[in-house]
Amino acid sequence: MGKAGYLGAMLTRVAGPDTANSAGGVNWSLWPTGGLNIQGMAVRTDNPSLRGEISKGEISAYRLGIGFQKSSLGFTGQHLYIEPGVRADLGFVTRTDIRRSDGLLRLTATPRVAGLRRTDLMIVGQYQTRTTGEFQDRVAGPAFSATWDSGENVTPYFKSGRTRLDGGFELGCRYPPVTTNP
């Protein structure tokens, strides 16, 4: 696992008079070399109320990520998959039925001009679908970061994206609603 690697595991169970939920999983971080990191997690939940509907009540999620960092070049990427019925009653799951991939590419220069310590040019992106492949979200864009010898930093960025909504909603407004005269 390397000097900074780890392997962890967790089991939880919540039971009440009408419901029960068990969740268990492992997570890890491996450093095959000083600049290469491989991370992941695998989770399984059991919802007796879903037995016979989805995977006999046993639902899974996983994440696999990779990071490669050198002084002038860096890349991080991950893929996350959470089945529709995942339910962890003690928390940990913010959204289900997703398949999401993220990436970031970084190019770094050390110009030593005007007190600059380093500059980073980055490209970031994320693409998300349902587990069936139906489009949900995408976002991508460039970023630039400048760090001075004093430690001050500025990072302007631009992101453009698209989101598919599952249904309509009302916009909230602190002002009275706008009405039209007949």
URZIMO-V375951 format. One record per residue. N is the residue number from 1. RES is the residue in one small letter. OMEGA is omega in radians with two decimals (NA if undefined). NEAR is the number of other ideal C-beta (glycine too) atoms within 12 Angstrom. Layout:
n=(N | N)
res=(RES | RES)
omega=(OMEGA | OMEGA)
near=(NEAR | NEAR)
This chain:
n=(1 | 2 | 3 | 4 | 5 | 6 | 7 | 8 | 9 | 10 | 11 | 12 | 13 | 14 | 15 | 16 | 17 | 18 | 19 | 20 | 21 | 22 | 23 | 24 | 25 | 26 | 27 | 28 | 29 | 30 | 31 | 32 | 33 | 34 | 35 | 36 | 37 | 38 | 39 | 40 | 41 | 42 | 43 | 44 | 45 | 46 | 47 | 48 | 49 | 50 | 51 | 52 | 53 | 54 | 55 | 56 | 57 | 58 | 59 | 60 | 61 | 62 | 63 | 64 | 65 | 66 | 67 | 68 | 69 | 70 | 71 | 72 | 73 | 74 | 75 | 76 | 77 | 78 | 79 | 80 | 81 | 82 | 83 | 84 | 85 | 86 | 87 | 88 | 89 | 90 | 91 | 92 | 93 | 94 | 95 | 96 | 97 | 98 | 99 | 100 | 101 | 102 | 103 | 104 | 105 | 106 | 107 | 108 | 109 | 110 | 111 | 112 | 113 | 114 | 115 | 116 | 117 | 118 | 119 | 120 | 121 | 122 | 123 | 124 | 125 | 126 | 127 | 128 | 129 | 130 | 131 | 132 | 133 | 134 | 135 | 136 | 137 | 138 | 139 | 140 | 141 | 142 | 143 | 144 | 145 | 146 | 147 | 148 | 149 | 150 | 151 | 152 | 153 | 154 | 155 | 156 | 157 | 158 | 159 | 160 | 161 | 162 | 163 | 164 | 165 | 166 | 167 | 168 | 169 | 170 | 171 | 172 | 173 | 174 | 175 | 176 | 177 | 178 | 179 | 180 | 181 | 182)
res=(m | g | k | a | g | y | l | g | a | m | l | t | r | v | a | g | p | d | t | a | n | s | a | g | g | v | n | w | s | l | w | p | t | g | g | l | n | i | q | g | m | a | v | r | t | d | n | p | s | l | r | g | e | i | s | k | g | e | i | s | a | y | r | l | g | i | g | f | q | k | s | s | l | g | f | t | g | q | h | l | y | i | e | p | g | v | r | a | d | l | g | f | v | t | r | t | d | i | r | r | s | d | g | l | l | r | l | t | a | t | p | r | v | a | g | l | r | r | t | d | l | m | i | v | g | q | y | q | t | r | t | t | g | e | f | q | d | r | v | a | g | p | a | f | s | a | t | w | d | s | g | e | n | v | t | p | y | f | k | s | g | r | t | r | l | d | g | g | f | e | l | g | c | r | y | p | p | v | t | t | n | p)
omega=(-3.13 | -3.08 | -3.07 | -3.12 | 3.09 | 3.03 | -3.12 | 3.11 | 3.13 | 3.03 | 3.08 | 3.05 | 3.05 | -3.14 | 3.09 | -3.10 | -3.07 | -3.05 | 3.05 | 3.13 | 3.07 | 3.09 | 3.11 | 3.14 | 3.08 | 2.99 | -3.07 | 3.03 | -3.12 | 3.10 | 3.12 | 3.05 | -3.12 | -3.10 | -3.08 | 3.13 | 3.08 | -3.11 | 3.06 | 3.04 | 3.06 | -3.06 | 3.05 | 3.06 | 3.12 | 3.10 | -3.13 | -3.13 | 3.14 | -3.11 | -3.10 | 3.14 | -3.06 | 3.02 | 3.13 | 3.10 | 3.14 | -3.03 | -3.09 | 3.05 | 3.06 | 3.06 | 3.05 | -3.12 | 3.11 | 3.09 | 3.08 | -3.06 | 2.97 | -3.05 | -3.08 | -3.07 | 3.08 | 3.08 | 2.96 | 3.10 | 3.09 | 3.01 | -3.10 | 3.14 | 3.10 | -3.12 | -3.07 | -3.02 | -3.12 | 3.12 | 3.07 | -3.03 | 3.08 | 3.08 | 3.05 | -3.10 | -3.11 | -3.14 | -3.14 | 3.13 | 3.12 | 2.96 | -3.01 | 3.06 | -3.14 | 3.06 | 3.07 | 3.06 | -3.09 | 2.99 | -3.06 | 3.04 | 3.09 | -3.00 | -3.10 | 3.09 | 3.09 | 3.11 | 3.13 | 3.05 | -3.13 | 3.02 | 3.13 | 2.97 | -3.07 | 3.00 | -3.13 | 3.10 | 3.10 | 3.11 | -3.06 | 3.05 | 2.91 | 3.12 | 3.09 | -3.13 | 3.14 | -3.09 | 3.07 | -3.06 | 2.93 | 3.09 | 3.13 | 3.07 | 3.12 | 3.03 | 3.10 | 3.14 | 3.06 | 3.12 | -3.13 | 3.11 | 3.13 | -3.10 | 3.09 | -3.07 | 3.00 | -3.12 | 3.00 | 3.13 | 3.09 | 3.07 | 3.08 | -3.10 | 3.14 | 3.12 | 3.05 | 3.13 | 3.14 | -3.11 | 3.13 | 3.10 | 3.09 | 3.08 | 3.08 | -3.12 | -3.13 | 3.11 | 3.09 | -3.13 | 3.10 | 3.09 | 3.11 | 3.08 | 3.13 | NA)
near=(15 | 17 | 12 | 17 | 20 | 18 | 17 | 18 | 16 | 21 | 18 | 23 | 19 | 21 | 15 | 11 | 6 | 9 | 16 | 21 | 31 | 25 | 31 | 25 | 29 | 22 | 24 | 24 | 25 | 22 | 21 | 17 | 16 | 15 | 20 | 22 | 29 | 25 | 29 | 27 | 31 | 24 | 33 | 30 | 38 | 31 | 33 | 24 | 20 | 23 | 15 | 12 | 15 | 23 | 19 | 16 | 23 | 25 | 35 | 31 | 37 | 27 | 30 | 24 | 27 | 26 | 30 | 23 | 21 | 15 | 14 | 17 | 19 | 27 | 26 | 27 | 27 | 27 | 25 | 32 | 30 | 33 | 30 | 25 | 29 | 34 | 34 | 29 | 21 | 18 | 12 | 23 | 29 | 12 | 21 | 28 | 26 | 31 | 29 | 32 | 26 | 28 | 25 | 31 | 23 | 29 | 22 | 24 | 20 | 17 | 16 | 12 | 13 | 13 | 15 | 22 | 21 | 26 | 27 | 32 | 23 | 27 | 25 | 30 | 26 | 29 | 25 | 29 | 22 | 21 | 26 | 13 | 13 | 15 | 19 | 26 | 25 | 22 | 23 | 23 | 18 | 21 | 24 | 23 | 26 | 26 | 22 | 19 | 16 | 12 | 12 | 14 | 18 | 16 | 19 | 16 | 19 | 15 | 18 | 14 | 18 | 15 | 14 | 14 | 10 | 13 | 6 | 6 | 7 | 7 | 9 | 7 | 8 | 6 | 8 | 6 | 10 | 8 | 7 | 5 | 4 | 3)
